[in-house]
Amino acid sequence: MEIRPIRTDEDHKAALVEIDRLWGASVGSPEGDRLDVLGTLVERYEETRWVA
């Protein structure tokens, strides 16, 4: 999965699948960094999609 902005519910779902796959990755590893970035993107999308 290419990391890009999450703009749709389908993008959101794909990001959650990737987060699940990466869960438990070591901090500072490429996988851990990817997990951190995806988590930030998902959090932002959820704030604007369902909280606002």
PDB file of N, CA, C, O and CB in Angstrom:
ATOM      1  N   MET A   1       0.846  -1.189   0.000  1.00  0.00           N
ATOM      2  CA  MET A   1       0.000   0.000   0.000  1.00  0.00           C
ATOM      3  C   MET A   1       0.881   1.239   0.000  1.00  0.00           C
ATOM      4  O   MET A   1       1.774   1.383   0.835  1.00  0.00           O
ATOM      5  CB  MET A   1      -0.957   0.006   1.221  1.00  0.00           C
ATOM      6  N   GLU A   2       0.622   2.107  -0.926  1.00  0.00           N
ATOM      7  CA  GLU A   2       1.310   3.397  -0.989  1.00  0.00           C
ATOM      8  C   GLU A   2       0.683   4.317   0.060  1.00  0.00           C
ATOM      9  O   GLU A   2      -0.540   4.374   0.189  1.00  0.00           O
ATOM     10  CB  GLU A   2       1.218   4.029  -2.434  1.00  0.00           C
ATOM     11  N   ILE A   3       1.510   5.026   0.795  1.00  0.00           N
ATOM     12  CA  ILE A   3       0.972   5.969   1.775  1.00  0.00           C
ATOM     13  C   ILE A   3       0.586   7.248   1.040  1.00  0.00           C
ATOM     14  O   ILE A   3       1.398   7.861   0.347  1.00  0.00           O
ATOM     15  CB  ILE A   3       2.008   6.264   2.918  1.00  0.00           C
ATOM     16  N   ARG A   4      -0.675   7.630   1.211  1.00  0.00           N
ATOM     17  CA  ARG A   4      -1.211   8.841   0.607  1.00  0.00           C
ATOM     18  C   ARG A   4      -2.347   9.341   1.484  1.00  0.00           C
ATOM     19  O   ARG A   4      -2.774   8.633   2.397  1.00  0.00           O
ATOM     20  CB  ARG A   4      -1.695   8.586  -0.857  1.00  0.00           C
ATOM     21  N   PRO A   5      -2.844  10.539   1.229  1.00  0.00           N
ATOM     22  CA  PRO A   5      -3.943  11.046   2.045  1.00  0.00           C
ATOM     23  C   PRO A   5      -5.149  10.103   2.017  1.00  0.00           C
ATOM     24  O   PRO A   5      -5.410   9.434   1.018  1.00  0.00           O
ATOM     25  CB  PRO A   5      -4.357  12.435   1.562  1.00  0.00           C
ATOM     26  N   ILE A   6      -5.861  10.067   3.117  1.00  0.00           N
ATOM     27  CA  ILE A   6      -7.095   9.279   3.211  1.00  0.00           C
ATOM     28  C   ILE A   6      -8.246  10.231   2.933  1.00  0.00           C
ATOM     29  O   ILE A   6      -8.506  11.161   3.696  1.00  0.00           O
ATOM     30  CB  ILE A   6      -7.249   8.581   4.628  1.00  0.00           C
ATOM     31  N   ARG A   7      -8.926   9.981   1.828  1.00  0.00           N
ATOM     32  CA  ARG A   7      -9.993  10.895   1.404  1.00  0.00           C
ATOM     33  C   ARG A   7     -11.373  10.244   1.359  1.00  0.00           C
ATOM     34  O   ARG A   7     -12.389  10.938   1.338  1.00  0.00           O
ATOM     35  CB  ARG A   7      -9.669  11.453   0.047  1.00  0.00           C
ATOM     36  N   THR A   8     -11.408   8.915   1.343  1.00  0.00           N
ATOM     37  CA  THR A   8     -12.690   8.216   1.226  1.00  0.00           C
ATOM     38  C   THR A   8     -12.774   7.106   2.272  1.00  0.00           C
ATOM     39  O   THR A   8     -11.776   6.733   2.888  1.00  0.00           O
ATOM     40  CB  THR A   8     -12.871   7.631  -0.201  1.00  0.00           C
ATOM     41  N   ASP A   9     -13.975   6.596   2.454  1.00  0.00           N
ATOM     42  CA  ASP A   9     -14.142   5.469   3.375  1.00  0.00           C
ATOM     43  C   ASP A   9     -13.370   4.245   2.883  1.00  0.00           C
ATOM     44  O   ASP A   9     -12.894   3.447   3.691  1.00  0.00           O
ATOM     45  CB  ASP A   9     -15.636   5.125   3.538  1.00  0.00           C
ATOM     46  N   GLU A  10     -13.244   4.094   1.574  1.00  0.00           N
ATOM     47  CA  GLU A  10     -12.475   2.972   1.030  1.00  0.00           C
ATOM     48  C   GLU A  10     -10.986   3.115   1.346  1.00  0.00           C
ATOM     49  O   GLU A  10     -10.322   2.136   1.684  1.00  0.00           O
ATOM     50  CB  GLU A  10     -12.682   2.871  -0.486  1.00  0.00           C
ATOM     51  N   ASP A  11     -10.464   4.344   1.235  1.00  0.00           N
ATOM     52  CA  ASP A  11      -9.075   4.610   1.625  1.00  0.00           C
ATOM     53  C   ASP A  11      -8.885   4.287   3.104  1.00  0.00           C
ATOM     54  O   ASP A  11      -7.881   3.694   3.497  1.00  0.00           O
ATOM     55  CB  ASP A  11      -8.691   6.091   1.339  1.00  0.00           C
ATOM     56  N   HIS A  12      -9.855   4.679   3.910  1.00  0.00           N
ATOM     57  CA  HIS A  12      -9.807   4.455   5.348  1.00  0.00           C
ATOM     58  C   HIS A  12      -9.751   2.958   5.649  1.00  0.00           C
ATOM     59  O   HIS A  12      -8.939   2.508   6.458  1.00  0.00           O
ATOM     60  CB  HIS A  12     -11.025   5.098   6.035  1.00  0.00           C
ATOM     61  N   LYS A  13     -10.614   2.203   4.998  1.00  0.00           N
ATOM     62  CA  LYS A  13     -10.652   0.761   5.204  1.00  0.00           C
ATOM     63  C   LYS A  13      -9.310   0.119   4.823  1.00  0.00           C
ATOM     64  O   LYS A  13      -8.805  -0.738   5.548  1.00  0.00           O
ATOM     65  CB  LYS A  13     -11.797   0.136   4.386  1.00  0.00           C
ATOM     66  N   ALA A  14      -8.741   0.528   3.703  1.00  0.00           N
ATOM     67  CA  ALA A  14      -7.453  -0.015   3.261  1.00  0.00           C
ATOM     68  C   ALA A  14      -6.343   0.325   4.257  1.00  0.00           C
ATOM     69  O   ALA A  14      -5.472  -0.504   4.521  1.00  0.00           O
ATOM     70  CB  ALA A  14      -7.093   0.527   1.866  1.00  0.00           C
ATOM     71  N   ALA A  15      -6.370   1.525   4.802  1.00  0.00           N
ATOM     72  CA  ALA A  15      -5.370   1.922   5.792  1.00  0.00           C
ATOM     73  C   ALA A  15      -5.509   1.086   7.057  1.00  0.00           C
ATOM     74  O   ALA A  15      -4.501   0.699   7.649  1.00  0.00           O
ATOM     75  CB  ALA A  15      -5.501   3.417   6.125  1.00  0.00           C
ATOM     76  N   LEU A  16      -6.728   0.802   7.479  1.00  0.00           N
ATOM     77  CA  LEU A  16      -6.936  -0.017   8.675  1.00  0.00           C
ATOM     78  C   LEU A  16      -6.433  -1.444   8.467  1.00  0.00           C
ATOM     79  O   LEU A  16      -5.884  -2.051   9.386  1.00  0.00           O
ATOM     80  CB  LEU A  16      -8.419  -0.037   9.055  1.00  0.00           C
ATOM     81  N   VAL A  17      -6.617  -1.974   7.272  1.00  0.00           N
ATOM     82  CA  VAL A  17      -6.103  -3.312   6.953  1.00  0.00           C
ATOM     83  C   VAL A  17      -4.579  -3.312   7.054  1.00  0.00           C
ATOM     84  O   VAL A  17      -3.990  -4.235   7.617  1.00  0.00           O
ATOM     85  CB  VAL A  17      -6.555  -3.759   5.529  1.00  0.00           C
ATOM     86  N   GLU A  18      -3.950  -2.284   6.513  1.00  0.00           N
ATOM     87  CA  GLU A  18      -2.487  -2.183   6.560  1.00  0.00           C
ATOM     88  C   GLU A  18      -1.996  -1.994   7.996  1.00  0.00           C
ATOM     89  O   GLU A  18      -0.976  -2.565   8.381  1.00  0.00           O
ATOM     90  CB  GLU A  18      -2.000  -1.018   5.677  1.00  0.00           C
ATOM     91  N   ILE A  19      -2.709  -1.203   8.782  1.00  0.00           N
ATOM     92  CA  ILE A  19      -2.353  -1.024  10.192  1.00  0.00           C
ATOM     93  C   ILE A  19      -2.419  -2.362  10.921  1.00  0.00           C
ATOM     94  O   ILE A  19      -1.534  -2.683  11.714  1.00  0.00           O
ATOM     95  CB  ILE A  19      -3.291   0.006  10.870  1.00  0.00           C
ATOM     96  N   ASP A  20      -3.445  -3.129  10.659  1.00  0.00           N
ATOM     97  CA  ASP A  20      -3.578  -4.443  11.288  1.00  0.00           C
ATOM     98  C   ASP A  20      -2.395  -5.339  10.919  1.00  0.00           C
ATOM     99  O   ASP A  20      -1.877  -6.069  11.766  1.00  0.00           O
ATOM    100  CB  ASP A  20      -4.905  -5.110  10.870  1.00  0.00           C
ATOM    101  N   ARG A  21      -1.976  -5.285   9.676  1.00  0.00           N
ATOM    102  CA  ARG A  21      -0.842  -6.087   9.214  1.00  0.00           C
ATOM    103  C   ARG A  21       0.459  -5.660   9.887  1.00  0.00           C
ATOM    104  O   ARG A  21       1.312  -6.495  10.190  1.00  0.00           O
ATOM    105  CB  ARG A  21      -0.703  -5.980   7.697  1.00  0.00           C
ATOM    106  N   LEU A  22       0.606  -4.365  10.117  1.00  0.00           N
ATOM    107  CA  LEU A  22       1.842  -3.824  10.678  1.00  0.00           C
ATOM    108  C   LEU A  22       1.874  -3.820  12.208  1.00  0.00           C
ATOM    109  O   LEU A  22       2.922  -3.577  12.807  1.00  0.00           O
ATOM    110  CB  LEU A  22       2.046  -2.427  10.177  1.00  0.00           C
ATOM    111  N   TRP A  23       0.737  -4.087  12.833  1.00  0.00           N
ATOM    112  CA  TRP A  23       0.638  -3.991  14.291  1.00  0.00           C
ATOM    113  C   TRP A  23       1.740  -4.803  14.956  1.00  0.00           C
ATOM    114  O   TRP A  23       1.962  -5.960  14.600  1.00  0.00           O
ATOM    115  CB  TRP A  23      -0.740  -4.472  14.774  1.00  0.00           C
ATOM    116  N   GLY A  24       2.426  -4.207  15.915  1.00  0.00           N
ATOM    117  CA  GLY A  24       3.493  -4.884  16.633  1.00  0.00           C
ATOM    118  C   GLY A  24       4.868  -4.656  16.026  1.00  0.00           C
ATOM    119  O   GLY A  24       5.859  -5.187  16.529  1.00  0.00           O
ATOM    120  N   ALA A  25       4.945  -3.876  14.954  1.00  0.00           N
ATOM    121  CA  ALA A  25       6.238  -3.582  14.334  1.00  0.00           C
ATOM    122  C   ALA A  25       7.114  -2.814  15.320  1.00  0.00           C
ATOM    123  O   ALA A  25       6.618  -2.037  16.136  1.00  0.00           O
ATOM    124  CB  ALA A  25       6.052  -2.770  13.019  1.00  0.00           C
ATOM    125  N   SER A  26       8.394  -3.038  15.234  1.00  0.00           N
ATOM    126  CA  SER A  26       9.354  -2.387  16.127  1.00  0.00           C
ATOM    127  C   SER A  26       9.416  -0.892  15.862  1.00  0.00           C
ATOM    128  O   SER A  26       9.426  -0.450  14.714  1.00  0.00           O
ATOM    129  CB  SER A  26      10.744  -3.006  15.964  1.00  0.00           C
ATOM    130  N   VAL A  27       9.458  -0.119  16.944  1.00  0.00           N
ATOM    131  CA  VAL A  27       9.600   1.334  16.842  1.00  0.00           C
ATOM    132  C   VAL A  27      10.928   1.638  16.152  1.00  0.00           C
ATOM    133  O   VAL A  27      11.960   1.051  16.481  1.00  0.00           O
ATOM    134  CB  VAL A  27       9.530   2.017  18.257  1.00  0.00           C
ATOM    135  N   GLY A  28      10.889   2.546  15.206  1.00  0.00           N
ATOM    136  CA  GLY A  28      12.087   2.945  14.493  1.00  0.00           C
ATOM    137  C   GLY A  28      12.404   2.108  13.270  1.00  0.00           C
ATOM    138  O   GLY A  28      13.280   2.469  12.484  1.00  0.00           O
ATOM    139  N   SER A  29      11.707   0.996  13.098  1.00  0.00           N
ATOM    140  CA  SER A  29      11.899   0.177  11.896  1.00  0.00           C
ATOM    141  C   SER A  29      11.090   0.799  10.757  1.00  0.00           C
ATOM    142  O   SER A  29      10.194   1.603  11.013  1.00  0.00           O
ATOM    143  CB  SER A  29      11.468  -1.319  12.147  1.00  0.00           C
ATOM    144  N   PRO A  30      11.384   0.447   9.523  1.00  0.00           N
ATOM    145  CA  PRO A  30      10.563   0.966   8.410  1.00  0.00           C
ATOM    146  C   PRO A  30       9.081   0.629   8.589  1.00  0.00           C
ATOM    147  O   PRO A  30       8.213   1.452   8.298  1.00  0.00           O
ATOM    148  CB  PRO A  30      11.063   0.396   7.071  1.00  0.00           C
ATOM    149  N   GLU A  31       8.797  -0.579   9.065  1.00  0.00           N
ATOM    150  CA  GLU A  31       7.397  -0.968   9.288  1.00  0.00           C
ATOM    151  C   GLU A  31       6.783  -0.160  10.428  1.00  0.00           C
ATOM    152  O   GLU A  31       5.623   0.247  10.350  1.00  0.00           O
ATOM    153  CB  GLU A  31       7.297  -2.476   9.595  1.00  0.00           C
ATOM    154  N   GLY A  32       7.552   0.069  11.477  1.00  0.00           N
ATOM    155  CA  GLY A  32       7.069   0.865  12.599  1.00  0.00           C
ATOM    156  C   GLY A  32       6.795   2.301  12.196  1.00  0.00           C
ATOM    157  O   GLY A  32       5.806   2.895  12.625  1.00  0.00           O
ATOM    158  N   ASP A  33       7.672   2.860  11.370  1.00  0.00           N
ATOM    159  CA  ASP A  33       7.465   4.223  10.870  1.00  0.00           C
ATOM    160  C   ASP A  33       6.210   4.289  10.012  1.00  0.00           C
ATOM    161  O   ASP A  33       5.428   5.235  10.116  1.00  0.00           O
ATOM    162  CB  ASP A  33       8.689   4.699  10.060  1.00  0.00           C
ATOM    163  N   ARG A  34       6.021   3.294   9.172  1.00  0.00           N
ATOM    164  CA  ARG A  34       4.822   3.229   8.315  1.00  0.00           C
ATOM    165  C   ARG A  34       3.557   3.147   9.168  1.00  0.00           C
ATOM    166  O   ARG A  34       2.560   3.811   8.883  1.00  0.00           O
ATOM    167  CB  ARG A  34       4.898   2.008   7.358  1.00  0.00           C
ATOM    168  N   LEU A  35       3.610   2.331  10.209  1.00  0.00           N
ATOM    169  CA  LEU A  35       2.489   2.203  11.129  1.00  0.00           C
ATOM    170  C   LEU A  35       2.173   3.542  11.788  1.00  0.00           C
ATOM    171  O   LEU A  35       1.007   3.922  11.898  1.00  0.00           O
ATOM    172  CB  LEU A  35       2.790   1.144  12.194  1.00  0.00           C
ATOM    173  N   ASP A  36       3.194   4.249  12.222  1.00  0.00           N
ATOM    174  CA  ASP A  36       3.010   5.549  12.872  1.00  0.00           C
ATOM    175  C   ASP A  36       2.362   6.558  11.925  1.00  0.00           C
ATOM    176  O   ASP A  36       1.437   7.271  12.314  1.00  0.00           O
ATOM    177  CB  ASP A  36       4.357   6.089  13.369  1.00  0.00           C
ATOM    178  N   VAL A  37       2.841   6.618  10.691  1.00  0.00           N
ATOM    179  CA  VAL A  37       2.291   7.560   9.717  1.00  0.00           C
ATOM    180  C   VAL A  37       0.840   7.204   9.379  1.00  0.00           C
ATOM    181  O   VAL A  37      -0.024   8.080   9.333  1.00  0.00           O
ATOM    182  CB  VAL A  37       3.150   7.573   8.434  1.00  0.00           C
ATOM    183  N   LEU A  38       0.584   5.938   9.149  1.00  0.00           N
ATOM    184  CA  LEU A  38      -0.790   5.524   8.840  1.00  0.00           C
ATOM    185  C   LEU A  38      -1.733   5.817  10.005  1.00  0.00           C
ATOM    186  O   LEU A  38      -2.868   6.244   9.794  1.00  0.00           O
ATOM    187  CB  LEU A  38      -0.832   4.028   8.498  1.00  0.00           C
ATOM    188  N   GLY A  39      -1.270   5.591  11.224  1.00  0.00           N
ATOM    189  CA  GLY A  39      -2.089   5.892  12.391  1.00  0.00           C
ATOM    190  C   GLY A  39      -2.457   7.359  12.459  1.00  0.00           C
ATOM    191  O   GLY A  39      -3.593   7.709  12.780  1.00  0.00           O
ATOM    192  N   THR A  40      -1.502   8.213  12.158  1.00  0.00           N
ATOM    193  CA  THR A  40      -1.754   9.655  12.153  1.00  0.00           C
ATOM    194  C   THR A  40      -2.766  10.028  11.075  1.00  0.00           C
ATOM    195  O   THR A  40      -3.673  10.824  11.320  1.00  0.00           O
ATOM    196  CB  THR A  40      -0.446  10.428  11.936  1.00  0.00           C
ATOM    197  N   LEU A  41      -2.614   9.458   9.890  1.00  0.00           N
ATOM    198  CA  LEU A  41      -3.548   9.746   8.801  1.00  0.00           C
ATOM    199  C   LEU A  41      -4.962   9.266   9.130  1.00  0.00           C
ATOM    200  O   LEU A  41      -5.937   9.974   8.875  1.00  0.00           O
ATOM    201  CB  LEU A  41      -3.065   9.092   7.506  1.00  0.00           C
ATOM    202  N   VAL A  42      -5.069   8.073   9.691  1.00  0.00           N
ATOM    203  CA  VAL A  42      -6.381   7.529  10.058  1.00  0.00           C
ATOM    204  C   VAL A  42      -7.019   8.394  11.140  1.00  0.00           C
ATOM    205  O   VAL A  42      -8.208   8.705  11.064  1.00  0.00           O
ATOM    206  CB  VAL A  42      -6.252   6.061  10.546  1.00  0.00           C
ATOM    207  N   GLU A  43      -6.247   8.781  12.136  1.00  0.00           N
ATOM    208  CA  GLU A  43      -6.782   9.624  13.209  1.00  0.00           C
ATOM    209  C   GLU A  43      -7.343  10.930  12.649  1.00  0.00           C
ATOM    210  O   GLU A  43      -8.434  11.351  13.032  1.00  0.00           O
ATOM    211  CB  GLU A  43      -5.691   9.922  14.252  1.00  0.00           C
ATOM    212  N   ARG A  44      -6.615  11.559  11.764  1.00  0.00           N
ATOM    213  CA  ARG A  44      -7.059  12.821  11.164  1.00  0.00           C
ATOM    214  C   ARG A  44      -8.332  12.620  10.336  1.00  0.00           C
ATOM    215  O   ARG A  44      -9.266  13.417  10.424  1.00  0.00           O
ATOM    216  CB  ARG A  44      -5.943  13.416  10.282  1.00  0.00           C
ATOM    217  N   TYR A  45      -8.364  11.562   9.539  1.00  0.00           N
ATOM    218  CA  TYR A  45      -9.548  11.291   8.728  1.00  0.00           C
ATOM    219  C   TYR A  45     -10.771  11.067   9.618  1.00  0.00           C
ATOM    220  O   TYR A  45     -11.843  11.613   9.354  1.00  0.00           O
ATOM    221  CB  TYR A  45      -9.314  10.065   7.826  1.00  0.00           C
ATOM    222  N   GLU A  46     -10.611  10.274  10.661  1.00  0.00           N
ATOM    223  CA  GLU A  46     -11.732   9.986  11.548  1.00  0.00           C
ATOM    224  C   GLU A  46     -12.220  11.246  12.264  1.00  0.00           C
ATOM    225  O   GLU A  46     -13.421  11.416  12.475  1.00  0.00           O
ATOM    226  CB  GLU A  46     -11.334   8.926  12.570  1.00  0.00           C
ATOM    227  N   GLU A  47     -11.300  12.118  12.633  1.00  0.00           N
ATOM    228  CA  GLU A  47     -11.704  13.379  13.277  1.00  0.00           C
ATOM    229  C   GLU A  47     -12.555  14.228  12.334  1.00  0.00           C
ATOM    230  O   GLU A  47     -13.554  14.814  12.748  1.00  0.00           O
ATOM    231  CB  GLU A  47     -10.461  14.178  13.728  1.00  0.00           C
ATOM    232  N   THR A  48     -12.160  14.287  11.085  1.00  0.00           N
ATOM    233  CA  THR A  48     -12.913  15.141  10.143  1.00  0.00           C
ATOM    234  C   THR A  48     -14.152  14.434   9.606  1.00  0.00           C
ATOM    235  O   THR A  48     -15.130  15.096   9.258  1.00  0.00           O
ATOM    236  CB  THR A  48     -12.016  15.564   8.973  1.00  0.00           C
ATOM    237  N   ARG A  49     -14.132  13.124   9.531  1.00  0.00           N
ATOM    238  CA  ARG A  49     -15.262  12.377   8.948  1.00  0.00           C
ATOM    239  C   ARG A  49     -16.400  12.158   9.949  1.00  0.00           C
ATOM    240  O   ARG A  49     -17.571  12.319   9.607  1.00  0.00           O
ATOM    241  CB  ARG A  49     -14.778  11.025   8.426  1.00  0.00           C
ATOM    242  N   TRP A  50     -16.056  11.796  11.168  1.00  0.00           N
ATOM    243  CA  TRP A  50     -17.103  11.414  12.109  1.00  0.00           C
ATOM    244  C   TRP A  50     -17.226  12.290  13.352  1.00  0.00           C
ATOM    245  O   TRP A  50     -18.260  12.259  14.019  1.00  0.00           O
ATOM    246  CB  TRP A  50     -16.875  10.033  12.533  1.00  0.00           C
ATOM    247  N   VAL A  51     -16.225  13.048  13.670  1.00  0.00           N
ATOM    248  CA  VAL A  51     -16.277  13.835  14.904  1.00  0.00           C
ATOM    249  C   VAL A  51     -16.733  15.264  14.636  1.00  0.00           C
ATOM    250  O   VAL A  51     -17.452  15.851  15.445  1.00  0.00           O
ATOM    251  CB  VAL A  51     -14.908  13.845  15.584  1.00  0.00           C
ATOM    252  N   ALA A  52     -16.325  15.816  13.524  1.00  0.00           N
ATOM    253  CA  ALA A  52     -16.597  17.236  13.244  1.00  0.00           C
ATOM    254  C   ALA A  52     -18.032  17.541  13.049  1.00  0.00           C
ATOM    255  O   ALA A  52     -18.392  18.693  12.807  1.00  0.00           O
ATOM    256  CB  ALA A  52     -15.863  17.675  12.049  1.00  0.00           C
TER     257      ALA A  52
END
